[in-house]
Amino acid sequence: MKAVEVTGTVDSNGNLSLDEPIQVTTQSRVRVIVLFSEWSEEAEDLDDTPIEAVKASLRRALQQAQAGQRIPLSQMWEDVDLD
């Protein structure tokens, strides 16, 4: 079984609408698991980063890695306070 993560909305009638089509090669039945965010006006959902922003960040990271602009793993945790 293959898993694909996508985002979408559920309307007041319980109908699910995906933000983007799922890329498939053949038609088949699927199992759907819906995860609801417990969002409120006061608390921002950190998983709502726009997809284009995520893609741009990944492109930059790939370009930096290809250009040799890397930080050694040992240095990444130097300023992180784990307490």
C-alpha positions in Angstrom: 0.0 0.0 0.0 1.3 3.5 -0.9 0.6 6.6 1.2 0.2 10.1 -0.1 -0.2 13.2 2.1 -2.4 16.0 0.7 -4.3 18.9 2.2 -7.9 19.9 1.7 -11.1 21.0 3.4 -14.2 19.3 4.7 -17.4 21.4 4.2 -20.4 21.5 6.5 -22.0 18.6 4.6 -18.9 16.4 5.2 -17.7 16.5 1.7 -13.9 16.4 1.2 -12.2 18.7 -1.3 -8.5 18.4 -2.0 -6.3 21.4 -2.5 -4.5 19.7 -5.4 -5.2 16.6 -7.5 -3.4 13.4 -6.6 -1.0 12.3 -9.3 -1.9 8.7 -10.1 -1.3 6.4 -13.1 -4.4 4.1 -12.7 -7.8 4.5 -11.1 -8.3 2.6 -7.9 -10.3 2.7 -4.6 -8.5 4.3 -1.7 -8.6 4.5 2.1 -8.9 8.0 3.5 -7.8 9.1 7.0 -8.7 12.6 7.9 -6.7 14.5 10.5 -8.4 17.6 11.9 -6.3 20.5 13.3 -7.5 21.9 16.6 -7.2 25.5 15.3 -8.5 28.5 17.1 -8.2 32.3 16.5 -5.6 32.5 19.3 -3.4 29.5 18.2 -1.8 29.4 14.8 -1.5 26.0 13.2 2.2 25.6 12.4 1.4 23.0 9.7 -0.3 25.5 7.5 2.9 26.7 5.7 1.9 27.4 2.1 3.0 24.6 -0.2 4.8 27.1 -2.5 6.9 28.4 0.5 7.9 24.8 1.4 8.8 24.1 -2.2 10.9 27.3 -2.4 12.7 26.4 0.8 13.5 22.9 -0.4 14.8 24.3 -3.8 17.1 26.7 -1.9 18.4 23.9 0.4 19.1 21.6 -2.6 20.9 24.4 -4.5 23.0 25.1 -1.4 23.8 21.5 -0.9 24.8 21.1 -4.6 27.0 24.2 -4.3 28.8 22.8 -1.2 27.3 25.3 1.1 26.7 22.9 4.0 27.0 23.1 7.8 28.6 20.2 9.5 26.1 18.3 11.6 28.3 18.8 14.7 27.8 22.6 14.4 24.0 22.5 13.8 23.3 21.8 17.5 25.9 24.1 19.1 23.5 26.9 20.0 20.4 24.7 20.7 19.4 24.7 24.4 17.9 21.3 25.1 16.8 22.1 28.7 
